[in-house]
Amino acid sequence: MVRERIVVIVIAVIAIMVFALNAYHFEELESVKMGKGYVSDEVWYVGSARTILVKVFGLEPRMPEDNYGYTIIYNGQIDYSLIMRIAGKFGVSIRSDYSDLKAFHASGYKGNLTLFIDEIKKYISVSDIIPGWMMPDHNGINNYINQEHPPLGKYITAAVMYLVGDQPLYWRLPVVLLGALSVILVYSSMRKLTGNIVVAFATSLLFMVDPLTRTLFSIVLLDGFTTFFSILSFHYAVDRKYHESLIAGIIAGLFKFTGLFTLIPLLILYLRRELRKNPSFANLVYTTIVFILAATSLFLLAFTCVSIPLIRYMGLGNWVKHSLLGSIEWHTSIKCNGPCPGSSSPWDWFLGVNGFTVYVDPTVVAMGFYPFWSTVLVSLVLLAPLIIKDKRYGILWIYLVGVFTGYLIVWAMGGRSQYSFYSVQLAPFTYMYLVYMVVYALNKNNITYVGSSYSKLFSYIVKLLLS
């Protein structure tokens, strides 16, 4: 027990260091380049979190009193020389490198900023003021609340802004911590499946150092939150705690709807258990319907509850139209026309092609270590018969293929604008499957069994064709 705790502590410390240092590295890169601090789609998620904090909850982000900031959005044209003269009068610094959003960012002592804003309102038409770190340079970002995705991730980011502070490294603290917990859950899950500390430890390290994992648990994208609750769902499923697994999957969906893909493998495992009690077609249909109705009802209830602040802000009708029905249309359509980020098909993630560029100079691409991922993709097909022979292999196979199937379904429904960073949700299952396959599944008996299974399948197909 003591050794187990030491291993977990070591894993946690290493993971926090890896993810936190990477998060800090991004902050340094932006600071040196005089950027606005955002990495990739943080512009949408962090920007909307700040808007939600200010406009939905009526709160202001925490920043040092002597270096507070406001993004000031205006109408029409302004004379920046006049703005700079007024700013100098009050000891306020101005950042005016906005091109898409008609805005500039003012920073300084909070009291002086208030006087500065009162003064400039005499000369320019101020349409909006957002307190805190400088807003991203996108038209309308000051009213954007990211209705395409559930709000829980934005709430957490907003809470950090309010309680801890509004700056890049602080935004990323929750996802760094969840990344470390995800690594621990990978270790714990493999420990339960194999009973081997060394194998479990090696799996957790492989998952942690994968380029995709290191990147996505260092920046504020919703997929990091979703990944944690997806592996938590699996962890409960290994113990056959299917109710807890269901709840974890539903919570994953409150960050991003793709979290609900964990319910696909969970349904299969639940059906397998129930059909052992009563192996009839009627029980298959009944259990499937009950599971789907229960999961759907619980998710809609939870989704509505966490969305109450947004419903009060935008109205029930608009919430149903944009956050519920509109999000379904958004996810099952092409999201971007014209010059767009590089999109990919779900199978591209395993082949290492069409990766999403998270950062430019230096180039950081959200892609897993494709030699490992490609090996996994091939073996999922070749070793599929083992799901019948080896239960532990079976649960890993079912979870990985089940979640992957969710992305394939969305792609088939028209959601062709998928990006490689989505695949971080598959990363824990990919590495657990890979290690288990290499250490336990690839032996003479299993290979013989697989060969025999395909031989029987081939003979059956030939008979059908000749009959």
N, C-alpha and C positions, 0 to 999 in steps of 0.2 A: 504493500500500500504506500509506504514512504517513497519507494523508488518510482512508483507510478506518479505520485504528486510532483516529484522532482522533474520527471520527464515533461509533464504538462507545463510546469513553470518555465522550463527551458524553452519549450516550443513557443509559449506565449511571449516571452521576452524577445526571442529572435524575430518572431513575426511582427511584433510592434515596432522593433527597430527597423526592419526591412521596409515596412509600409510607411512608417513615419518619416524615415530618411528620404524615401522616394517622394513623399508629399512635400517635404521641405525643399527637395531639389527642384521640383516644379515651381515653387514659390520663388526660389532664388533666380531661376531662369527668367521668370517674368519680371523680377525686380531689375536685373541687369539690362534687360531689353526695354525697360520702361513700359512694359505691357500693363494691362489692367488686372492681371492676376488670375484670370479665368483660364482653365484648360479644357479645350474641346467643348462638350455639351454642358459643362458647368455654367456657361452663359445662360442657358435656359433654366436649369434646375435651381442654381443659386440665385439667379436674378428673380425668378418667380417666388422663391422662398422669402426673399426680402420684401417683395411686393405683398405677399400674403401677410407677413408679419406687420407691415405698416398699414395696409388698407383693410385687411380682413380682421386682424386682431387689435388694431389701433395702438401698436407698440412701436418703440424705436430700438434699433440695434444698439448694442453696447460698444462704445469706442472711447478712447482716452479723451478727457475733457479738453485737453490742450491740442488735440489733433482730430477733432470731429470732422465729419464730412457730410455734404449734401450734393446730390445730383440734381441740378436745376434744369428743368425742361422748359423750353420757351416756344412761342409762336413768332412767325415772321423772321426778320433779319435783326441782327444786333451789331453794335459797334464794340468790338473786343477791346479796342484801345480805351474806351470809356470804362468798360468793365474792369480792366486791369488797373486803371487809376483809382477807381472806387475800392477795389480789393486792396491796393497798397495802403489806402487810407485806414483800413481796418485790420491790417496785418493778415490778410487772407491770401492763401495760395490758390491759383486757378489752373485747372487742367482742361484744355479746350480741344483735345485731339479726338473729337467726335465728328463723324461724317454721315452716318445713317440716321442716328438719333439727334434731333436738334436739342443739344444739351451741352453743359459744361459742369465740371465738378469743382466745388469749392471746399477747402479744408482750412482749419485753424481753430482758435479758441471758440467754444460753442457760443459764448455770449457775443463775441465779435461777429460770428457768422449770422446770428439773428439780426444784428444791426446792418450788416452788409446786405442781407436779403431784403430787408425793409427799404434800403436805399435804392437797390437796382430795380425794384418794382416800379419806381417812378419813371424808369426809362425803357424797360422792356416788358413784354407781355409774358409773364411766367404762367405756364399752364399746369405745372406739377413740380413737386419737390419730394425727392426720396432721400431720407436720411441714411447714413451709413457709408459703407465702402462704395466706390464709384460703380455705377450701373454699367452693364455691357453696352456696346454700341450697336443696338438694333432698334429700328423704328418700332414704337409701341411697346417696348420691353417694360416700361413703367406700369403698364396695365395688364401684362401677361401673367397668368397664374397657372400655366401648364395644365390645362384641363384634359389633355389627351391621356394623362396618367393619374392614378389615384394620388391623394395628397399626403400620405403619411411620411414619405421621405422629405417632402418640403417642410412639413411641420417640424421634423427633427432638426433640419438645417436652420430653420427660423428660430427654434428654441436655443440652439447654440449661439446664434447671432445675438439673441437677447440676453442670455445668461452668461456667456463666456466672452464673446467678442465677435465683431464683424471684420474678419480678415481671412485670407486664403487658408492658412494653416489651421485655424480654428474650425472653418467649415468642414475640413476633412477629418477631424478627430473621430466622429462617429463611425465613418466607414473604415478608418484605420483599426479601431477597436473591434468592429464586426469582422474585419478581415482576420485579425488574430484569433477571434473566437471560431471562425470558420476553419482555420487551420487546426485548432484543437478538436473540433468536431470531426474532422477528417481522421485525425489520429484515433479518437475515441471509437469512431465507427469501425475502422479497420481493426482496432484492438478487439472489439466485440466479435467481428466476423472471423478473425484468424487466431486470436489468442496469443499473438506474437508481437511483443513490444517493438522489436527491431523493424519488422515489416511495417507496422503502423507508423513508427517514427519516420522511416524512409518515405512512406507515402505522403505524409504531411509536409515533409521538406520539398518533395518534388512539386506538390501543389503550390507551395508557398513561393518557390523561386521561378515558377513559370512566368514568362514575360507578361502574359495576359493578366494573371492574378496580381502580380506586383503593380501593374498599372492601374487596374480597376479598383484596387483597395487603397489607392493613394489619391484618388480624385472623387469628386462628388457626383457620380453618376448613379442612377437608381439601381443599376444592375448589381452593384455590390451589396446593397441591402437585400435584394431579392435572392442572391446567391446564399447568403447566410441562412435565411429561413428555409431555403430549399434543402440545404444539407441538414438543417435541424429536422425537417420533415423526414428525411431519410433515416436520420439517427433514431428517431422514434419508431420508424417502420421496422428497423432491424430488431428492435425489442418487441415487435408486434403490438405496439401501442398505437393502434390505427386512429383512435379518436384524437390523440395528441398530434399525430402526424397530419391529420386533416386540418386541425387548427393552425399548425405551423404553415401549411400550404396556403391557407386562406390569408394569413397575415402577410405572407410573401406577395400575394396578389394585391394587397393594399398599398404596396410600394410601386408595383408595376404589374400589369395584368398577366405578363408572362410567368409570374410566380405561380399562377394557377396550373401551369403545365405539370407541376409536381403531383397534381391530383390524378393524372392519367396513369402513372405506374401504381399509385396508391390504390386506385380502383381495381387494377388487375390483381394486386396482392390480396385485397379484401375479398374479391370474388373467389380467389383460389382457396382462401380459408373457409368461406361460407359453402362453397360447392363440395368441400370435403365432408361437411355435415349432411348435405342433401344434394347429391349430384344429379339434379334434374334440370331440364330446360326451363321449366316454370320458375325454379329458384334462381336461375341465371338472370332471367328477365326481371323478376321481382327485385332482386338484390341490386341490379344495375340501376333500375329506375329509382329505388329508394336512395341509393348513394348519390345519384346525380341531383335529385330533388333536394336532399338534405344539404349537399355541398353548395348548390346554387342559392338556396334560401339563406344559409348562414353567411355566405359571401355578400349577398345583396344587403342583408341586415347590417353586417359589419361595415361595408362600403358606405352605406347611407349614414351610419352613426359617425364615422370619421369625417364625413363630408358636411356635417351639420353647419360648421362655421362658413363653408363656401355656399351652402344653400341659403343661409341667412344673408350672405353678401350679394349673391347674384340672382336669387329667386329660384324656387323649385323648378319651374318650367325651363328656365335656361340651364339649370344643372342637368336635368334629364336630357335636354337636347344636346348639350355640348360635352358633358362629362360622362354620360352613359351611352346614349345612342351615337353621338358624334365620335366618341373614342373608338367604338367598334368600327365605324366607317374608316376612321383614320388608320387604324392598325391593319385593315384589310385592303388598303389601296396603296398606290405609289405616292409616297409622302413628299417627294421633291421633284420639281421640273426645272430644266435649265442646268446651270452649273451646280453640281451637287457633290456631297461627299461620296466616296467610293462605297457602293452597296455590294452585298454579296448574297449568295444562296446559302442556306444552312449547311450544305455539304462542303462548301468552300472553306468553312472554318476548320475542317479536319484536313484539308489539303494545303492549307497555308497560302491561299490565293485571295485576291480582292480584299485585303485587309483595310480597316478603317484607320486613317492617320489621326492619332490623338493630338500629336504635337509636331510642329515643324521647327527645325533648327534648334536642337538636334531632332531628327525624325524619330518619332515613337509611334509604332503601329500596334494596334490592339489585336494581337494574334498569338495564339498558343504556340508552343514549340512543336511545329508541324510534323517532324519525324515521329514523335510519340503519338500525336493525334491521328496521323494517317495510319499508323500501325493499329490503333484502336478501331478505327473505322473498318478496316479490312477484317480484323479478327471478330468484330461483332457479327459479320455475315458468316465467316468460315466456321466459327465455333458456336454458332447459334444452338445446335442440338444439345450442348452441355447444360442449357437451362433446365432440362428435364433431369439430368443425372446429378448435377451439383446445385443444391439449393442456394448456397452462398454466392456462387457464380450467377445464379438465376436472378437474385434480387439486385445485384449490381447491373446486370444486363437489362433488366426490366426498367430500372430507374433511369439509366442513361438513354436507352432507346425511347422510353416513354416521354421524357422531357424533350428530347430531340424531335419526336413525332409532333409535339405541339407546335414547334417552329415550322415543320413541314406543312402542317395543316394551314397555318396562317399564310405561308407562301402560296399554297395551292388556292387559297381563297382570294388571292390578289395582292397580298402584302409583300410585294417584291422589294420594297426598300428596307431590307434588313441589313444590319451592320455587324461586323465581326466582334465588336465588344459585347454583343448579346451573349456570345458563347461562354462568357465567364460563368454563367449559371450551370453550364455543362462541365466546367473544369474539375470540380471535386469528384464528380462521378467518373470522369474520364481517367483521372489518375488512380482512383481506387480500383477501377476496373483493370487498368493497365498492370498495376503491381500484382493484383490477385491473379490475373491471367498468367503472368510470367512466373510467379513463385509457385502457384498451386495448380492452375488449370492445364498448363502445358506439360503433360507427362504421357508416357507410353500408353497407359490404359485409356486416358481420355482421347488421345489422338486416334487410337483404334476405334473407340466408340463413335467418334465423329465420322470417321471414314465409313464405318458400317452403316451409320444413319443415312449418309448421303447415297451410299450404294443401294439401300432399300428404297429411298426416295426415287432414285434414277430408274430402278426396276419397275416401280409402281407407275411412273410416268410413261415408260415404254409400253407397259401393258395397256394403259389407257389409250395410247396412240394407235396401238395395233388392234384393239378390240372393235 
